[in-house]
Amino acid sequence: MSENTTEVLVGGAVLAVAIGFLVFAGQATGFSTESGDYSLKASFRSVEGVSIGTDVRMAGVKVGTVIGLNLNTQNFRADSEISVFEGVVVPDDSSIQISSEGLLGGTFVEILPGGSPLNYEPGSEIEDTQGAVSLVSLLLKFVSGSEE
């Protein structure tokens, strides 16, 4: 009887750890439902390296995540939607760009805050955008000596 009790306790502990891991993974990847978050939109020339769940940072601090990416078939730009954490305000003259953590690092979306006293309202579109820069195309320009 003691072997059965031990197996049940160990099984319960393993199940509890698994559930804890799933909850943590959901929060870390942005799949948690935080009621106070609000969304903003931006249109980029290229979103290379960005996917749903990519971090949105301001001054190096995570302030949100990318929640949507679509190709706009009218202007052939990548329309993105980001979710910004509750309590984080974004001045309405801010710009947004796709940045890299380093030469071999990952990609993230960076908000560069402006100085306006007015802030973006939920659902607003950030007009000042800078898309991803392709490292391969930069290296090819350097090697070929092209100044285009």
TAFEN-V55358 format. One record per pair of residues at least 6 apart in sequence whose C-alpha atoms are under 8 Angstrom apart, sorted by the first residue. I is the first residue (numbers start at 1). J is the second residue. D is the distance in Angstrom with one decimal. If there is no record, write none. Layout:
I/J/D ; I/J/D
This chain:
26/32/5.8 ; 29/53/5.8 ; 30/53/5.9 ; 30/65/6.5 ; 31/53/8.0 ; 36/85/6.9 ; 36/86/4.8 ; 37/83/6.2 ; 37/84/5.5 ; 37/85/4.6 ; 37/86/4.7 ; 38/83/5.5 ; 38/84/5.4 ; 38/85/6.8 ; 38/86/6.9 ; 38/122/5.4 ; 38/123/7.4 ; 39/81/6.5 ; 39/82/5.4 ; 39/83/4.3 ; 39/84/6.0 ; 39/122/5.5 ; 39/123/5.4 ; 39/124/7.8 ; 40/81/5.8 ; 40/82/5.4 ; 40/83/6.5 ; 40/84/7.5 ; 40/120/8.0 ; 40/122/6.1 ; 40/123/4.9 ; 40/124/5.3 ; 40/125/5.8 ; 40/126/7.1 ; 41/79/7.3 ; 41/80/5.7 ; 41/81/4.5 ; 41/82/6.3 ; 41/123/6.6 ; 41/124/6.1 ; 41/125/4.4 ; 41/126/6.1 ; 42/79/6.0 ; 42/80/5.3 ; 42/81/6.5 ; 42/96/7.8 ; 42/125/5.4 ; 42/126/5.1 ; 42/127/6.6 ; 42/129/7.0 ; 43/77/6.3 ; 43/78/5.6 ; 43/79/4.4 ; 43/80/6.0 ; 43/126/7.9 ; 43/127/7.5 ; 43/129/6.9 ; 44/77/5.8 ; 44/78/5.1 ; 44/79/6.4 ; 44/80/7.6 ; 44/129/6.2 ; 44/130/6.4 ; 44/131/5.1 ; 45/76/7.9 ; 45/77/5.1 ; 45/78/6.2 ; 45/130/7.4 ; 45/131/5.3 ; 45/132/7.7 ; 46/77/7.0 ; 46/78/6.3 ; 46/131/4.9 ; 46/132/5.4 ; 46/133/7.9 ; 47/78/6.6 ; 47/98/7.1 ; 47/131/6.0 ; 47/132/5.6 ; 48/132/5.8 ; 48/134/7.7 ; 49/106/7.6 ; 49/107/5.7 ; 49/132/7.8 ; 50/98/8.0 ; 50/107/6.3 ; 50/108/6.7 ; 50/109/7.8 ; 51/66/7.1 ; 51/69/7.3 ; 52/65/7.6 ; 52/66/5.1 ; 52/67/5.2 ; 52/68/5.9 ; 52/69/6.9 ; 53/65/5.5 ; 53/66/5.2 ; 53/67/6.2 ; 54/65/5.5 ; 54/66/5.3 ; 54/107/7.7 ; 54/108/6.0 ; 54/109/7.3 ; 55/62/6.3 ; 55/63/7.8 ; 55/64/6.1 ; 55/65/4.7 ; 55/66/6.6 ; 55/108/5.4 ; 55/109/6.3 ; 56/62/5.7 ; 56/63/5.8 ; 56/64/4.8 ; 56/65/5.0 ; 56/66/6.7 ; 56/82/7.5 ; 56/84/7.8 ; 56/108/6.1 ; 56/109/4.7 ; 56/110/5.7 ; 56/111/7.2 ; 57/63/5.3 ; 57/64/6.8 ; 57/108/7.3 ; 57/109/6.2 ; 57/110/4.9 ; 57/111/6.2 ; 58/110/5.8 ; 58/111/5.1 ; 58/112/6.5 ; 58/113/7.6 ; 59/111/7.9 ; 59/112/7.6 ; 63/84/5.8 ; 63/85/5.6 ; 63/88/7.0 ; 64/82/6.9 ; 64/83/5.3 ; 64/84/4.3 ; 64/85/5.4 ; 65/82/5.7 ; 65/83/5.4 ; 65/84/6.8 ; 66/80/7.3 ; 66/81/6.1 ; 66/82/4.3 ; 66/83/6.2 ; 67/80/7.7 ; 67/81/5.6 ; 67/82/5.3 ; 67/83/6.3 ; 68/80/5.4 ; 68/81/4.8 ; 68/82/6.8 ; 69/78/6.7 ; 69/79/5.8 ; 69/80/4.5 ; 69/81/6.5 ; 70/78/5.7 ; 70/79/5.2 ; 70/80/6.4 ; 71/77/5.9 ; 71/78/4.7 ; 71/79/6.0 ; 72/78/6.0 ; 72/79/6.2 ; 89/119/6.3 ; 89/120/7.5 ; 90/113/6.4 ; 90/119/5.4 ; 90/120/5.9 ; 91/113/6.1 ; 91/114/5.7 ; 91/115/6.6 ; 91/116/5.5 ; 91/117/6.6 ; 91/118/5.7 ; 91/119/4.1 ; 91/120/6.0 ; 92/114/7.2 ; 92/116/6.3 ; 92/118/5.8 ; 92/119/4.7 ; 92/120/4.9 ; 92/126/7.7 ; 93/113/7.2 ; 93/114/5.0 ; 93/115/6.9 ; 93/116/6.0 ; 94/111/6.9 ; 94/112/5.6 ; 94/113/4.4 ; 94/114/4.4 ; 94/115/7.8 ; 94/126/7.4 ; 94/128/7.2 ; 95/111/5.9 ; 95/112/5.2 ; 95/113/6.6 ; 95/114/7.3 ; 95/126/6.7 ; 95/127/7.3 ; 95/128/4.8 ; 95/129/5.8 ; 96/109/7.1 ; 96/110/5.7 ; 96/111/4.4 ; 96/112/5.9 ; 96/126/7.1 ; 96/128/6.4 ; 96/129/5.0 ; 96/130/6.5 ; 97/109/5.8 ; 97/110/5.3 ; 97/111/6.5 ; 97/112/7.8 ; 97/129/5.5 ; 97/130/4.5 ; 97/131/5.9 ; 97/132/7.5 ; 98/107/7.0 ; 98/108/5.9 ; 98/109/4.6 ; 98/110/6.0 ; 98/130/6.5 ; 98/131/5.6 ; 98/132/5.1 ; 99/107/5.8 ; 99/108/5.5 ; 99/109/6.0 ; 99/110/6.4 ; 99/132/6.9 ; 100/106/5.8 ; 100/107/4.5 ; 100/108/6.2 ; 101/107/6.2 ; 101/108/7.5 ; 141/147/7.1 ; 141/148/7.8
